[in-house]
Amino acid sequence: MLEKMVEKYRIIDAVGNDVGKIKDVYLNIKTWNVSAIEYSPGALKKDRAFRIDQINRMDYEKSQIILNEGFEDMEKVDKAKSDLYPFQQLKKLNVVDKDGEKVGKVYNLDIPIEKLKNFKVWKVLIKVGMKERRLRLPTSEISSVMTDINLAKSLEEYQEKVED
């Protein structure tokens, strides 16, 4: 499932009350697991977040995430950390290849959330340019995330793989 589809999910508490709507996902950029979810509880209320272990189950038909009874939330993350890195902040970074050449920007993530509580990013989707093909790379191809997102290979090496 793409990250944009996750944003359509509603957050429901254990007794069926609407808690809010997903705004962002927080990643652990060392493991590429989704570690927390930011949500909006409604107009004029401050956005909040909860860790993935607070999820009881997911209802795919109704696009709902049902939380544990007495779930604990936390304040939303304003400054990115390696274990709580907001995806919206990650999208602002340039993606560069091993030679330091700018490749593009991340525009989405492939997260197979159908496997409950196994919210691991499988692919990072990178927009390369207007005419170029987009890259779908496994997270193992990202060597580091610092001021840029650094890839393990050159852009040409990834494009050769796509053509094969």
Buried (B, 14 or more C-beta within 10 A) or exposed (E): BEBEEBBEBBBBBEEEEEBBBBBBBBBBBEEBBBBBBBBBBEEEEEBBBBBBEBBBEBEEEEEBBBBBEEBEBEEBBEEBEEBBBBBBBBBEBEBBBEEEEEBBBBBBBBBEBEEEEEBBBEBBBBBBEEEEEEBBBEBEBBEEBEEBBBBBBBBEEBEEEEEE
